[in-house]
């Protein structure tokens, strides 16, 4: 049985929707007939593409300004969602940073800087668990619900054979632990909610652009394919899959 079978009015939240994978999640959710409404967050200013979608679907898409490093903004966004609906069926955390200006993935210990490490953890790890803290009332209802987060295979400790990328790897490993622990608590507080971590594969986005050299064409996915694949993984989840780490093809990944 598909995870959302039997749901007539589907409400979703995409966190980090201005570009790349998050933007494509908004597009594909809006194209599903069952989707009643989508909430989508951006950090400062919505991208032109996201703004165009909001203009195209004014009765089905609401944009929310949220800096995921500011818990007060997270709480305010959840309060605004509660003014529109008392339940969410699907939440996906697509916010992530690998490089930004002087922030670049480290190749050696000598390149580590504490402020950069903190930035990785704030964006890649802490933001989603703060959302999980505030989302319980919206996810706790009689229907099945899913809280998913985009992780990365490089965050797998067991899979790490080449080193490097200290901050990014560690922040994704922390994300995995945060959500694994959250899944255990949600079994008590919101037992119909499945919490999963998703590795999207190498996707043709701004995040991966500087690191695409040497990636075989068949392993560099367009965002449309990535989101279609991840939605398929989500749709086939079972109750026992909560708290697990999945690749884009449905395989479980080692911690």
N, C-alpha and C positions, 0 to 999 in steps of 0.2 A: 504494500500500500504506500502510495506517495505521501510524503510527510504532511502536505497541506490538503490532502483529499478531504472533501466535506466542508471546506471553508468557502462560504459564499461571498463574503466581503473581506478582502485582504488588505491589511494596513502594514506598510513597511517603512523603515527608517534606514537611510544610507548616510553613514558618517564619513565625510570626506568625499564629496560628490562633484567637485568642480572639474575634475579631469580624470583621464585614464580609466582604471577599473571601476572606480566609484561612479563616474558619469555614465558608464555603460550599464552598470546595475540599474541606475535610475531609468535609462531608456528601456531596458528589457522588462523591468517591472511594470512600467506604464503601458507596455504593449500587451500585457497579460489581461484578458477580459475580467478575471476575478479580482484584479487590483482595484480597490476602492480609492485608496489615497496613499501617496508617498510623501514622506518628509525627507528633506535632503539638506545636509549641512555643508557650509563652506567656511573658510577661515576669516578672510577680510572682505573680499569682493567676489561675488560669483563670477565664474568664467562666462564668456559670451555664449558658449554652448549650453551651459546650465540655465542661464537667464532665458535663452530662446525656448528651452523646454518648459520653463515656468510660464512663459507667455502662451505657449501652445496648449498647455494643460492647466489653465488657471483654477479649475475646480477639482484637480486631482493631485497637484504638486504644490507643496509649501516649502520655501527655502528659509533656512535658519542659519544665522551667523553664530559660529561656535569656535572658539579657540580651545582645543582639547587639553591644553596645559592649564586651563583656568576652570576649576571645579564650579565656581559660581556661574560661569556661562553654561556649563553642562546642565546644572540644575535648572537654570532659567529656560533652556531649550526644552527640557523634559516637561516643565510646567506649561509651556506653550502648547506642546503636543497634547497634554491632558485636557486643554481647552477644546481640542478638536475631536478627541477619541479617548476612550478608557482602555483600549487594548491595541497592542501591536502584535503582529504575527511573525515579523521578520525584521531583524536588525543586523546590518553588516558594517563592520568597522574597516574602512579602507584607507585610513590616514596612516602615512608612513613617511619616514625620511631616511635617505641613504646618503645624499649629498645635497648641499645648499651653500653656495658661496665658499667660505673658508672651511665648511664642514665637509670633509672627504673621508671615505673609508680608509682606515689605517692599514699599512702594510707591515708595520713593525711596532714593537713596544715603544721605541723612541718617538713615535708620532702621536702617542696618547696624550690627550689634554682633558683635564677633568671637566671643563665646561662643555666640551663636545660630547663626552660620555653622558653627562646629565641630559643634554638635549636629545640624544638618541632614546634614552629611557623615558623622558617626559612624553615624547610623541609616540614612540612605537610600543611602549609597554603600559604606562600608567593611565593614559587617556581612556583606553577601553575598559579598564577595571573600574574607573570612576563612573563611566557610563553604566556598567553593570550594577554598580551600587544604587544608582538612581532609577534604573529601568524596571526593577522588580514589580512595582504595582501595574505597569503596563504590559508586562509579559505573563503575569500570573492570572490566568483565566482558564476557561474550560477547553479552549481549542489548543492544538499543538502550536508551539512557537519556537523560533530558532534565534539564537544570538551567535553570530559567526564573526570571525576576525581573520583578516588576511595576515597570515604569518609568512614564513619563508623557510625553505629547506635548509638554508645556511644557519638557521637557528637551532637545528638539530645537533645536540652535543654528540650523539652517537654517530652521526654522519660526517662530522668534521675531521677531514683527513689532510687538509692543506693549510689551515690557519688563516691569519689575516682577518681584516674587517672586524676588529675587536668589538667596537661599540655596536655595530649593526647586529652582528651575531649574538652578542650578549643580550641586547635589548629584545630580540626576537625570542631567545630562549626564556627570558623573563616573562614576556608576553604569554608564551606557552604555559608556564607555571601558574601565572595569574589566572588564566582562563581554566586550566585544569582544576585549580582550587575553587574557583567560582562555580564550576559545574557541580562540585560536591555539595556546596552550600545551596545551590539552586534546587538540588534534588529534594531538599526539605522545604524551601521557601516557595518554589515555583516548579513543581514536579513535572509539568507538561512542557517545560522549556528544554530544548536541546542546545548545548553549547559546544561549538566546534571551531577548530583552527584549520585554515585552508592555505595550502601552498599553491599559488596560481600558475607556476611555471614561469619561464622567462617571457614576459609580455612586452610588447612594443609600446612603452610609455616613456615619459620624460624621466622617470626614476631610473629605468634601465638603460637609457640611451647611451651614456658614456661607456657602458660595459658590454655592448652588444657585439663588439668585434670578436670574431671566432665562434660565435654562436651559430650552429647550422641553421639554415633557413627554416627547416621543418621543426626546429625546436624554439623558434622565436614566434610566439603567438600574437596575432592581432587581438585587440581587446574584446572584440565581438566573440571570438572563439573562446577566450579565457572565461568570460562571464557565462557563456552558454555551458561550458564544461563544469564550472563551479555550481551553477544552479542545478545541474543534473546530479552532482554529488549531494547537494543539500536535499534535493527532492527524494533521494533514496535513503536518507538517514533512518535509522531505527533507534528506539529508545536507548539501547545499550551503547550507541555511538557517542553519547554525550560525554564531553571531556576528552575527545580524541583528536588527533592531528592527521589530516588527510591531504594527499596530493590531488592535483587537478584531475587525475584519472580514477580517483576513488581508492587508491592504495593507502593504507595506513603507513605513516612515517614514524621512524624511531625518535624517541625524545633525545 
